Amino acid sequence: MPLDLILESVTENPINLWGSLLPHLFVSAGFFLGVYIVGAVSLAGIGVILYGAWLDGTLLGERRWLRTRWVDLSTANIDTEDDPRRDGMSLLIARSPDSELQVRLPICRGANSLPPEELIALADAITGTRVRKGSDDAAFVIADRLRNLAR
């Protein structure tokens, strides 16, 4: 182990700074840098691999880091984030009205978008049991945008 090499170098009598200690310090620094890089890449890979989102009726589920969160789209506060480079919706945000729970679903990533049937299913889940309160009801406006995006 690198720490054993450093301890051995420091306990030599006399301490051979150039011949023993510095090379072992460099080996240790390289070892710990490698552990750090492998750990960071592994965590990033796990975060990407373990992400998933799906629709079950009106429930939208999102799995991140082995924890699944569910929000009922028919009662949730619906919002979007728009991509300023393209005139379109990039992210659907559903917040549960009774808790701080929030689910974020990517709609468009670059040139890729959700398939039309999934966009229509999302729009139907949002408007399924809601009563329209006016022409500017945010949930219905977003559902209409999803249906237009599906065309």
PyMOL commands that place a pseudoatom at each C-alpha (Angstrom):
pseudoatom trace, name=CA, resn=MET, resi=1, chain=A, elem=C, hetatm=0, pos=[0.000, 0.000, 0.000]
pseudoatom trace, name=CA, resn=PRO, resi=2, chain=A, elem=C, hetatm=0, pos=[1.235, 3.533, -0.667]
pseudoatom trace, name=CA, resn=LEU, resi=3, chain=A, elem=C, hetatm=0, pos=[0.909, 4.602, 2.988]
pseudoatom trace, name=CA, resn=ASP, resi=4, chain=A, elem=C, hetatm=0, pos=[3.109, 1.687, 4.068]
pseudoatom trace, name=CA, resn=LEU, resi=5, chain=A, elem=C, hetatm=0, pos=[5.781, 2.800, 1.604]
pseudoatom trace, name=CA, resn=ILE, resi=6, chain=A, elem=C, hetatm=0, pos=[5.711, 6.361, 2.955]
pseudoatom trace, name=CA, resn=LEU, resi=7, chain=A, elem=C, hetatm=0, pos=[5.839, 5.156, 6.563]
pseudoatom trace, name=CA, resn=GLU, resi=8, chain=A, elem=C, hetatm=0, pos=[8.765, 2.892, 5.690]
pseudoatom trace, name=CA, resn=SER, resi=9, chain=A, elem=C, hetatm=0, pos=[10.559, 5.822, 3.994]
pseudoatom trace, name=CA, resn=VAL, resi=10, chain=A, elem=C, hetatm=0, pos=[10.062, 8.139, 6.966]
pseudoatom trace, name=CA, resn=THR, resi=11, chain=A, elem=C, hetatm=0, pos=[11.232, 5.559, 9.506]
pseudoatom trace, name=CA, resn=GLU, resi=12, chain=A, elem=C, hetatm=0, pos=[14.505, 4.848, 7.676]
pseudoatom trace, name=CA, resn=ASN, resi=13, chain=A, elem=C, hetatm=0, pos=[17.576, 5.970, 9.505]
pseudoatom trace, name=CA, resn=PRO, resi=14, chain=A, elem=C, hetatm=0, pos=[18.741, 8.339, 8.040]
pseudoatom trace, name=CA, resn=ILE, resi=15, chain=A, elem=C, hetatm=0, pos=[15.790, 9.483, 5.953]
pseudoatom trace, name=CA, resn=ASN, resi=16, chain=A, elem=C, hetatm=0, pos=[16.695, 9.253, 2.293]
pseudoatom trace, name=CA, resn=LEU, resi=17, chain=A, elem=C, hetatm=0, pos=[14.586, 12.108, 0.930]
pseudoatom trace, name=CA, resn=TRP, resi=18, chain=A, elem=C, hetatm=0, pos=[15.473, 11.828, -2.752]
pseudoatom trace, name=CA, resn=GLY, resi=19, chain=A, elem=C, hetatm=0, pos=[15.957, 8.101, -3.088]
pseudoatom trace, name=CA, resn=SER, resi=20, chain=A, elem=C, hetatm=0, pos=[13.025, 6.770, -1.107]
pseudoatom trace, name=CA, resn=LEU, resi=21, chain=A, elem=C, hetatm=0, pos=[10.528, 9.285, 0.236]
pseudoatom trace, name=CA, resn=LEU, resi=22, chain=A, elem=C, hetatm=0, pos=[9.727, 11.422, -2.865]
pseudoatom trace, name=CA, resn=PRO, resi=23, chain=A, elem=C, hetatm=0, pos=[9.172, 8.511, -5.258]
pseudoatom trace, name=CA, resn=HIS, resi=24, chain=A, elem=C, hetatm=0, pos=[6.836, 6.916, -2.724]
pseudoatom trace, name=CA, resn=LEU, resi=25, chain=A, elem=C, hetatm=0, pos=[4.959, 10.208, -2.327]
pseudoatom trace, name=CA, resn=PHE, resi=26, chain=A, elem=C, hetatm=0, pos=[4.507, 10.403, -6.094]
pseudoatom trace, name=CA, resn=VAL, resi=27, chain=A, elem=C, hetatm=0, pos=[3.295, 6.793, -6.212]
pseudoatom trace, name=CA, resn=SER, resi=28, chain=A, elem=C, hetatm=0, pos=[0.841, 7.545, -3.383]
pseudoatom trace, name=CA, resn=ALA, resi=29, chain=A, elem=C, hetatm=0, pos=[-0.430, 10.709, -5.048]
pseudoatom trace, name=CA, resn=GLY, resi=30, chain=A, elem=C, hetatm=0, pos=[-0.953, 8.820, -8.303]
pseudoatom trace, name=CA, resn=PHE, resi=31, chain=A, elem=C, hetatm=0, pos=[-2.747, 6.001, -6.461]
pseudoatom trace, name=CA, resn=PHE, resi=32, chain=A, elem=C, hetatm=0, pos=[-5.135, 8.370, -4.679]
pseudoatom trace, name=CA, resn=LEU, resi=33, chain=A, elem=C, hetatm=0, pos=[-5.730, 10.387, -7.856]
pseudoatom trace, name=CA, resn=GLY, resi=34, chain=A, elem=C, hetatm=0, pos=[-6.631, 7.161, -9.657]
pseudoatom trace, name=CA, resn=VAL, resi=35, chain=A, elem=C, hetatm=0, pos=[-9.026, 6.151, -6.867]
pseudoatom trace, name=CA, resn=TYR, resi=36, chain=A, elem=C, hetatm=0, pos=[-10.648, 9.593, -7.031]
pseudoatom trace, name=CA, resn=ILE, resi=37, chain=A, elem=C, hetatm=0, pos=[-11.089, 9.482, -10.812]
pseudoatom trace, name=CA, resn=VAL, resi=38, chain=A, elem=C, hetatm=0, pos=[-12.459, 5.926, -10.805]
pseudoatom trace, name=CA, resn=GLY, resi=39, chain=A, elem=C, hetatm=0, pos=[-14.896, 6.860, -8.017]
pseudoatom trace, name=CA, resn=ALA, resi=40, chain=A, elem=C, hetatm=0, pos=[-16.126, 9.996, -9.762]
pseudoatom trace, name=CA, resn=VAL, resi=41, chain=A, elem=C, hetatm=0, pos=[-16.637, 8.203, -13.085]
pseudoatom trace, name=CA, resn=SER, resi=42, chain=A, elem=C, hetatm=0, pos=[-18.426, 5.327, -11.330]
pseudoatom trace, name=CA, resn=LEU, resi=43, chain=A, elem=C, hetatm=0, pos=[-20.813, 7.657, -9.512]
pseudoatom trace, name=CA, resn=ALA, resi=44, chain=A, elem=C, hetatm=0, pos=[-21.596, 9.534, -12.729]
pseudoatom trace, name=CA, resn=GLY, resi=45, chain=A, elem=C, hetatm=0, pos=[-22.222, 6.256, -14.537]
pseudoatom trace, name=CA, resn=ILE, resi=46, chain=A, elem=C, hetatm=0, pos=[-24.512, 4.972, -11.803]
pseudoatom trace, name=CA, resn=GLY, resi=47, chain=A, elem=C, hetatm=0, pos=[-26.473, 8.229, -11.877]
pseudoatom trace, name=CA, resn=VAL, resi=48, chain=A, elem=C, hetatm=0, pos=[-27.077, 7.889, -15.607]
pseudoatom trace, name=CA, resn=ILE, resi=49, chain=A, elem=C, hetatm=0, pos=[-27.768, 4.165, -15.605]
pseudoatom trace, name=CA, resn=LEU, resi=50, chain=A, elem=C, hetatm=0, pos=[-30.174, 4.244, -12.674]
pseudoatom trace, name=CA, resn=TYR, resi=51, chain=A, elem=C, hetatm=0, pos=[-32.422, 6.972, -14.110]
pseudoatom trace, name=CA, resn=GLY, resi=52, chain=A, elem=C, hetatm=0, pos=[-35.825, 6.025, -15.448]
pseudoatom trace, name=CA, resn=ALA, resi=53, chain=A, elem=C, hetatm=0, pos=[-39.239, 7.608, -15.890]
pseudoatom trace, name=CA, resn=TRP, resi=54, chain=A, elem=C, hetatm=0, pos=[-42.564, 6.028, -16.728]
pseudoatom trace, name=CA, resn=LEU, resi=55, chain=A, elem=C, hetatm=0, pos=[-46.269, 6.741, -16.803]
pseudoatom trace, name=CA, resn=ASP, resi=56, chain=A, elem=C, hetatm=0, pos=[-48.790, 4.462, -15.083]
pseudoatom trace, name=CA, resn=GLY, resi=57, chain=A, elem=C, hetatm=0, pos=[-52.259, 5.827, -15.707]
pseudoatom trace, name=CA, resn=THR, resi=58, chain=A, elem=C, hetatm=0, pos=[-52.064, 9.358, -14.339]
pseudoatom trace, name=CA, resn=LEU, resi=59, chain=A, elem=C, hetatm=0, pos=[-49.043, 8.632, -12.121]
pseudoatom trace, name=CA, resn=LEU, resi=60, chain=A, elem=C, hetatm=0, pos=[-45.663, 9.781, -13.367]
pseudoatom trace, name=CA, resn=GLY, resi=61, chain=A, elem=C, hetatm=0, pos=[-42.759, 7.928, -11.764]
pseudoatom trace, name=CA, resn=GLU, resi=62, chain=A, elem=C, hetatm=0, pos=[-39.123, 8.933, -11.764]
pseudoatom trace, name=CA, resn=ARG, resi=63, chain=A, elem=C, hetatm=0, pos=[-36.298, 6.719, -10.494]
pseudoatom trace, name=CA, resn=ARG, resi=64, chain=A, elem=C, hetatm=0, pos=[-33.082, 8.405, -9.462]
pseudoatom trace, name=CA, resn=TRP, resi=65, chain=A, elem=C, hetatm=0, pos=[-30.362, 6.702, -7.441]
pseudoatom trace, name=CA, resn=LEU, resi=66, chain=A, elem=C, hetatm=0, pos=[-32.528, 3.715, -6.472]
pseudoatom trace, name=CA, resn=ARG, resi=67, chain=A, elem=C, hetatm=0, pos=[-35.355, 5.920, -5.145]
pseudoatom trace, name=CA, resn=THR, resi=68, chain=A, elem=C, hetatm=0, pos=[-38.617, 6.216, -7.025]
pseudoatom trace, name=CA, resn=ARG, resi=69, chain=A, elem=C, hetatm=0, pos=[-40.860, 9.257, -6.702]
pseudoatom trace, name=CA, resn=TRP, resi=70, chain=A, elem=C, hetatm=0, pos=[-44.454, 9.311, -7.917]
pseudoatom trace, name=CA, resn=VAL, resi=71, chain=A, elem=C, hetatm=0, pos=[-46.604, 12.322, -8.731]
pseudoatom trace, name=CA, resn=ASP, resi=72, chain=A, elem=C, hetatm=0, pos=[-50.244, 12.190, -9.846]
pseudoatom trace, name=CA, resn=LEU, resi=73, chain=A, elem=C, hetatm=0, pos=[-50.383, 14.331, -12.996]
pseudoatom trace, name=CA, resn=SER, resi=74, chain=A, elem=C, hetatm=0, pos=[-54.153, 14.796, -12.719]
pseudoatom trace, name=CA, resn=THR, resi=75, chain=A, elem=C, hetatm=0, pos=[-53.733, 16.787, -9.471]
pseudoatom trace, name=CA, resn=ALA, resi=76, chain=A, elem=C, hetatm=0, pos=[-50.151, 18.066, -9.723]
pseudoatom trace, name=CA, resn=ASN, resi=77, chain=A, elem=C, hetatm=0, pos=[-49.022, 21.613, -10.416]
pseudoatom trace, name=CA, resn=ILE, resi=78, chain=A, elem=C, hetatm=0, pos=[-47.610, 21.374, -13.938]
pseudoatom trace, name=CA, resn=ASP, resi=79, chain=A, elem=C, hetatm=0, pos=[-44.902, 23.643, -15.282]
pseudoatom trace, name=CA, resn=THR, resi=80, chain=A, elem=C, hetatm=0, pos=[-42.352, 23.515, -18.087]
pseudoatom trace, name=CA, resn=GLU, resi=81, chain=A, elem=C, hetatm=0, pos=[-38.896, 24.749, -18.882]
pseudoatom trace, name=CA, resn=ASP, resi=82, chain=A, elem=C, hetatm=0, pos=[-38.545, 25.957, -22.430]
pseudoatom trace, name=CA, resn=ASP, resi=83, chain=A, elem=C, hetatm=0, pos=[-35.411, 25.765, -24.530]
pseudoatom trace, name=CA, resn=PRO, resi=84, chain=A, elem=C, hetatm=0, pos=[-34.595, 29.320, -25.700]
pseudoatom trace, name=CA, resn=ARG, resi=85, chain=A, elem=C, hetatm=0, pos=[-32.601, 28.058, -28.706]
pseudoatom trace, name=CA, resn=ARG, resi=86, chain=A, elem=C, hetatm=0, pos=[-35.577, 26.165, -30.074]
pseudoatom trace, name=CA, resn=ASP, resi=87, chain=A, elem=C, hetatm=0, pos=[-39.117, 27.328, -29.670]
pseudoatom trace, name=CA, resn=GLY, resi=88, chain=A, elem=C, hetatm=0, pos=[-40.121, 24.249, -27.718]
pseudoatom trace, name=CA, resn=MET, resi=89, chain=A, elem=C, hetatm=0, pos=[-40.561, 22.583, -24.389]
pseudoatom trace, name=CA, resn=SER, resi=90, chain=A, elem=C, hetatm=0, pos=[-37.511, 20.825, -22.996]
pseudoatom trace, name=CA, resn=LEU, resi=91, chain=A, elem=C, hetatm=0, pos=[-38.635, 19.740, -19.519]
pseudoatom trace, name=CA, resn=LEU, resi=92, chain=A, elem=C, hetatm=0, pos=[-41.945, 18.932, -17.849]
pseudoatom trace, name=CA, resn=ILE, resi=93, chain=A, elem=C, hetatm=0, pos=[-42.041, 19.636, -14.108]
pseudoatom trace, name=CA, resn=ALA, resi=94, chain=A, elem=C, hetatm=0, pos=[-44.804, 18.124, -11.981]
pseudoatom trace, name=CA, resn=ARG, resi=95, chain=A, elem=C, hetatm=0, pos=[-45.087, 19.197, -8.324]
pseudoatom trace, name=CA, resn=SER, resi=96, chain=A, elem=C, hetatm=0, pos=[-47.326, 17.398, -5.900]
pseudoatom trace, name=CA, resn=PRO, resi=97, chain=A, elem=C, hetatm=0, pos=[-49.771, 19.895, -4.318]
pseudoatom trace, name=CA, resn=ASP, resi=98, chain=A, elem=C, hetatm=0, pos=[-49.731, 18.267, -0.873]
pseudoatom trace, name=CA, resn=SER, resi=99, chain=A, elem=C, hetatm=0, pos=[-45.949, 17.819, -0.515]
pseudoatom trace, name=CA, resn=GLU, resi=100, chain=A, elem=C, hetatm=0, pos=[-42.667, 19.194, -1.799]
pseudoatom trace, name=CA, resn=LEU, resi=101, chain=A, elem=C, hetatm=0, pos=[-42.294, 16.219, -4.147]
pseudoatom trace, name=CA, resn=GLN, resi=102, chain=A, elem=C, hetatm=0, pos=[-41.251, 17.132, -7.679]
pseudoatom trace, name=CA, resn=VAL, resi=103, chain=A, elem=C, hetatm=0, pos=[-40.692, 15.034, -10.786]
pseudoatom trace, name=CA, resn=ARG, resi=104, chain=A, elem=C, hetatm=0, pos=[-38.812, 16.390, -13.805]
pseudoatom trace, name=CA, resn=LEU, resi=105, chain=A, elem=C, hetatm=0, pos=[-39.326, 14.663, -17.146]
pseudoatom trace, name=CA, resn=PRO, resi=106, chain=A, elem=C, hetatm=0, pos=[-37.142, 15.551, -20.164]
pseudoatom trace, name=CA, resn=ILE, resi=107, chain=A, elem=C, hetatm=0, pos=[-39.379, 16.103, -23.190]
pseudoatom trace, name=CA, resn=CYS, resi=108, chain=A, elem=C, hetatm=0, pos=[-36.752, 17.113, -25.778]
pseudoatom trace, name=CA, resn=ARG, resi=109, chain=A, elem=C, hetatm=0, pos=[-33.014, 16.528, -25.624]
pseudoatom trace, name=CA, resn=GLY, resi=110, chain=A, elem=C, hetatm=0, pos=[-31.314, 18.104, -28.575]
pseudoatom trace, name=CA, resn=ALA, resi=111, chain=A, elem=C, hetatm=0, pos=[-32.905, 16.708, -31.714]
pseudoatom trace, name=CA, resn=ASN, resi=112, chain=A, elem=C, hetatm=0, pos=[-34.471, 13.783, -29.827]
pseudoatom trace, name=CA, resn=SER, resi=113, chain=A, elem=C, hetatm=0, pos=[-37.973, 14.018, -28.444]
pseudoatom trace, name=CA, resn=LEU, resi=114, chain=A, elem=C, hetatm=0, pos=[-40.368, 11.634, -26.765]
pseudoatom trace, name=CA, resn=PRO, resi=115, chain=A, elem=C, hetatm=0, pos=[-42.418, 9.613, -29.272]
pseudoatom trace, name=CA, resn=PRO, resi=116, chain=A, elem=C, hetatm=0, pos=[-45.793, 11.113, -30.251]
pseudoatom trace, name=CA, resn=GLU, resi=117, chain=A, elem=C, hetatm=0, pos=[-47.827, 8.425, -28.476]
pseudoatom trace, name=CA, resn=GLU, resi=118, chain=A, elem=C, hetatm=0, pos=[-45.997, 9.132, -25.200]
pseudoatom trace, name=CA, resn=LEU, resi=119, chain=A, elem=C, hetatm=0, pos=[-46.562, 12.876, -25.561]
pseudoatom trace, name=CA, resn=ILE, resi=120, chain=A, elem=C, hetatm=0, pos=[-50.287, 12.299, -26.119]
pseudoatom trace, name=CA, resn=ALA, resi=121, chain=A, elem=C, hetatm=0, pos=[-50.424, 9.921, -23.124]
pseudoatom trace, name=CA, resn=LEU, resi=122, chain=A, elem=C, hetatm=0, pos=[-48.795, 12.603, -20.968]
pseudoatom trace, name=CA, resn=ALA, resi=123, chain=A, elem=C, hetatm=0, pos=[-51.283, 15.207, -22.161]
pseudoatom trace, name=CA, resn=ASP, resi=124, chain=A, elem=C, hetatm=0, pos=[-54.189, 12.845, -21.449]
pseudoatom trace, name=CA, resn=ALA, resi=125, chain=A, elem=C, hetatm=0, pos=[-52.817, 12.081, -17.977]
pseudoatom trace, name=CA, resn=ILE, resi=126, chain=A, elem=C, hetatm=0, pos=[-52.574, 15.800, -17.185]
pseudoatom trace, name=CA, resn=THR, resi=127, chain=A, elem=C, hetatm=0, pos=[-56.096, 16.651, -18.330]
pseudoatom trace, name=CA, resn=GLY, resi=128, chain=A, elem=C, hetatm=0, pos=[-57.754, 13.348, -17.421]
pseudoatom trace, name=CA, resn=THR, resi=129, chain=A, elem=C, hetatm=0, pos=[-59.838, 14.352, -14.367]
pseudoatom trace, name=CA, resn=ARG, resi=130, chain=A, elem=C, hetatm=0, pos=[-59.203, 18.097, -14.284]
pseudoatom trace, name=CA, resn=VAL, resi=131, chain=A, elem=C, hetatm=0, pos=[-61.916, 20.666, -14.793]
pseudoatom trace, name=CA, resn=ARG, resi=132, chain=A, elem=C, hetatm=0, pos=[-60.860, 23.535, -17.038]
pseudoatom trace, name=CA, resn=LYS, resi=133, chain=A, elem=C, hetatm=0, pos=[-61.043, 26.808, -15.100]
pseudoatom trace, name=CA, resn=GLY, resi=134, chain=A, elem=C, hetatm=0, pos=[-60.502, 29.075, -18.062]
pseudoatom trace, name=CA, resn=SER, resi=135, chain=A, elem=C, hetatm=0, pos=[-58.665, 29.426, -21.319]
pseudoatom trace, name=CA, resn=ASP, resi=136, chain=A, elem=C, hetatm=0, pos=[-55.437, 30.261, -19.476]
pseudoatom trace, name=CA, resn=ASP, resi=137, chain=A, elem=C, hetatm=0, pos=[-55.433, 27.197, -17.177]
pseudoatom trace, name=CA, resn=ALA, resi=138, chain=A, elem=C, hetatm=0, pos=[-51.728, 26.238, -17.145]
pseudoatom trace, name=CA, resn=ALA, resi=139, chain=A, elem=C, hetatm=0, pos=[-52.235, 22.475, -17.116]
pseudoatom trace, name=CA, resn=PHE, resi=140, chain=A, elem=C, hetatm=0, pos=[-54.491, 22.561, -20.171]
pseudoatom trace, name=CA, resn=VAL, resi=141, chain=A, elem=C, hetatm=0, pos=[-52.167, 24.954, -22.004]
pseudoatom trace, name=CA, resn=ILE, resi=142, chain=A, elem=C, hetatm=0, pos=[-49.232, 22.595, -21.379]
pseudoatom trace, name=CA, resn=ALA, resi=143, chain=A, elem=C, hetatm=0, pos=[-51.306, 19.575, -22.422]
pseudoatom trace, name=CA, resn=ASP, resi=144, chain=A, elem=C, hetatm=0, pos=[-52.220, 21.366, -25.664]
pseudoatom trace, name=CA, resn=ARG, resi=145, chain=A, elem=C, hetatm=0, pos=[-48.547, 22.144, -26.272]
pseudoatom trace, name=CA, resn=LEU, resi=146, chain=A, elem=C, hetatm=0, pos=[-47.705, 18.451, -25.760]
pseudoatom trace, name=CA, resn=ARG, resi=147, chain=A, elem=C, hetatm=0, pos=[-50.389, 17.434, -28.255]
pseudoatom trace, name=CA, resn=ASN, resi=148, chain=A, elem=C, hetatm=0, pos=[-49.075, 19.991, -30.784]
pseudoatom trace, name=CA, resn=LEU, resi=149, chain=A, elem=C, hetatm=0, pos=[-45.540, 18.691, -30.266]
pseudoatom trace, name=CA, resn=ALA, resi=150, chain=A, elem=C, hetatm=0, pos=[-46.810, 15.166, -31.005]
pseudoatom trace, name=CA, resn=ARG, resi=151, chain=A, elem=C, hetatm=0, pos=[-48.011, 16.238, -34.465]
for i in range(1, 151): cmd.bond("trace and resi %d" % i, "trace and resi %d" % (i + 1))
show_as sticks, trace
zoom trace
